[in-house]
């Protein structure tokens, strides 16, 4: 019959874009602040870090002796610093790779079940890694600012609030699981290395074992089902549910191809940073054994969990200087090595990191959406 289409030939309707996501006034304000980030704010951040680093160098320099510092500098082999640069490239490529793989194959976590699975390229992932790093330098607190930004990226990719948080915690738990394993292996080998104090090795061995034991207790099948049921529960129970689910997903990483790839990229992340630190010490004439530098590095790195606004670099630098001294590195070499390492790990990437954050926000939230976004969030113009 003319004018009619057979039922079998009916064309399915094209999928519609999901409706605009409601955004809270607080979230809109924070993103607006990122979009409006000015060079002066970046200069202020870097300036505060310069002051902190100067105070660190002067304070520890007094302890080490400025004459020794001068002699160590004059005898440096600067070519080793090229390996620092290579190591830091590995750091950002490693996290970008882990992020990209964590997004791939996660269509079951999307807010819209019929939405196409998100695909992110290498350069987008690298910008996310750089942006998270840059914002982490503004507020240490275990990388809270960087994690908040990565959470926002997951939301932009279509994940629901809970699943975006689950994806974020899973990714970072996998990265830090590799960190813990490296530290544990270093501490285990450190028991045979006279340069590593027995107390440092045992503290890491015991601490990591306790963390793993607690995680395994929570993710036992019968307990996992109980703890991950968070509907109608308190905020604390919902947070616990996300944490338990993330721990269970990390355990599954060892059994899946994507999971093993995430762990491999995370390993590149940590090996790159360790290689950078080792090369910085080599530049000043000191060779450190693998167990010694792993134990010193991992214990010093834990200082980043201390919430120090604007000066994330300071706590790590001071702690790592003293942990390196504890494994036999002369304190003047430890100080100069840490500062040289941080030139590549902090100073050089911080500007591209903050730039990447503003670029990503401007790409996702163009200026024309400001008014519409504020109206949806309940604010009046």
Long-range contacts (C-beta under 8 A, 24 or more apart in sequence): 15-114, 15-115, 18-111, 18-112, 18-115, 18-158, 20-372, 20-376, 21-155, 22-376, 22-377, 23-373, 23-376, 23-377, 24-377, 25-374, 25-377, 25-378, 25-379, 27-152, 27-377, 28-373, 28-374, 28-377, 28-379, 31-152, 31-361, 31-365, 32-370, 34-357, 34-358, 34-361, 35-358, 35-361, 35-362, 35-365, 35-367, 37-354, 37-357, 37-358, 42-351, 42-354, 45-137, 45-138, 45-310, 45-350, 45-354, 46-347, 46-350, 46-351, 48-310, 48-311, 49-137, 49-310, 49-311, 49-313, 49-314, 49-346, 49-347, 49-350, 52-311, 52-313, 52-314, 53-313, 53-314, 53-317, 53-339, 53-342, 55-314, 56-314, 56-317, 56-318, 56-321, 57-335, 57-339, 60-318, 60-321, 60-331, 60-335, 61-332, 61-335, 63-331, 64-330, 64-331, 64-332, 64-335, 65-332, 68-330, 68-332, 69-332, 69-335, 69-336, 72-284, 72-285, 72-330, 72-332, 72-333, 72-336, 73-284, 73-336, 75-284, 75-285, 76-283, 76-284, 76-285, 76-336, 77-282, 77-283, 77-284, 77-285, 78-283, 79-283, 80-279, 80-280, 80-282, 80-283, 81-279, 81-280, 81-283, 81-340, 81-343, 81-344, 82-279, 83-275, 83-276, 83-278, 83-279, 83-282, 84-276, 84-279, 84-280, 84-340, 84-341, 84-343, 84-344, 84-345, 85-276, 85-344, 85-348, 86-272, 86-275, 86-276, 87-271, 87-272, 87-273, 87-274, 87-275, 87-276, 87-277, 87-279, 87-344, 88-272, 88-273, 88-276, 88-344, 88-345, 88-348, 88-349, 89-272, 90-268, 90-269, 90-271, 90-272, 90-273, 90-275, 91-269, 91-272, 91-273, 91-276, 91-345, 92-126, 92-129, 92-130, 92-133, 92-349, 93-126, 93-268, 93-272, 94-265, 94-266, 94-267, 94-268, 94-269, 94-270, 94-271, 94-272, 95-129, 95-132, 95-175, 95-265, 95-266, 95-269, 96-122, 96-125, 96-126, 96-128, 96-129, 96-265, 97-122, 97-125, 97-261, 97-265, 97-268, 98-171, 98-174, 98-175, 98-262, 98-265, 98-266, 98-269, 99-125, 99-128, 99-129, 99-150, 99-171, 100-125, 101-258, 101-261, 101-262, 101-265, 102-167, 102-170, 102-171, 102-174, 102-258, 102-262, 103-154, 103-157, 103-167, 104-258, 105-258, 106-159, 106-167, 109-159, 109-160, 109-163, 109-166, 109-167, 110-158, 110-159, 110-160, 110-163, 111-158, 111-159, 111-160, 111-163, 112-158, 115-158, 118-157, 118-158, 120-157, 127-356, 127-359, 127-360, 128-153, 128-356, 128-360, 130-349, 130-352, 130-353, 130-355, 130-356, 130-357, 131-353, 131-354, 131-356, 131-357, 131-360, 132-353, 133-349, 133-350, 133-353, 134-349, 134-350, 134-351, 134-352, 134-353, 134-354, 134-355, 134-356, 134-357, 135-353, 135-354, 135-357, 136-312, 137-312, 137-313, 137-346, 137-350, 137-353, 138-309, 138-310, 138-312, 139-307, 139-309, 139-310, 139-312, 140-304, 140-305, 140-306, 140-307, 140-308, 140-309, 140-311, 140-312, 140-315, 141-305, 141-306, 141-307, 141-308, 142-304, 142-305, 142-307, 143-172, 143-304, 144-307, 147-172, 149-357, 153-360, 156-364, 162-238, 162-242, 165-242, 166-242, 166-245, 166-246, 166-249, 169-242, 169-243, 169-246, 170-245, 170-246, 170-249, 170-250, 171-262, 173-246, 173-247, 173-250, 174-250, 174-253, 174-259, 174-262, 174-263, 174-266, 175-266, 175-269, 177-250, 177-263, 177-266, 178-263, 178-266, 178-267, 178-269, 178-270, 179-266, 179-270, 179-298, 179-301, 180-208, 180-211, 180-212, 181-208, 182-267, 182-270, 182-274, 182-294, 182-298, 183-208, 183-294, 183-295, 183-298, 183-299, 184-208, 184-209, 185-294, 186-290, 186-291, 186-293, 186-294, 186-295, 186-298, 187-291, 187-294, 187-295, 189-290, 189-291, 189-294, 190-291, 190-292, 190-294, 190-295, 192-291, 193-289, 193-291, 193-292, 195-288, 195-289, 195-291, 195-292, 195-327, 195-328, 196-291, 196-292, 196-295, 196-327, 197-326, 197-327, 200-295, 200-296, 200-299, 200-323, 200-326, 200-327, 201-295, 203-299, 204-295, 204-298, 204-299, 215-247, 218-243, 218-244, 218-247, 219-244, 219-247, 219-248, 219-251, 224-248, 273-297, 273-345, 276-341, 276-344, 276-345, 277-320, 277-337, 277-338, 277-341, 280-336, 280-337, 280-338, 280-340, 280-341, 281-324, 281-329, 281-333, 281-334, 281-337, 283-337, 283-340, 284-333, 284-336, 284-337, 284-340, 285-333, 286-329, 286-330, 286-333, 286-337, 288-324, 288-327, 288-328, 288-329, 292-327, 292-328, 293-324, 293-327, 295-323, 295-327, 296-320, 296-323, 296-324, 296-326, 296-327, 296-329, 297-323, 299-323, 300-324, 313-342, 313-346, 316-342, 317-342
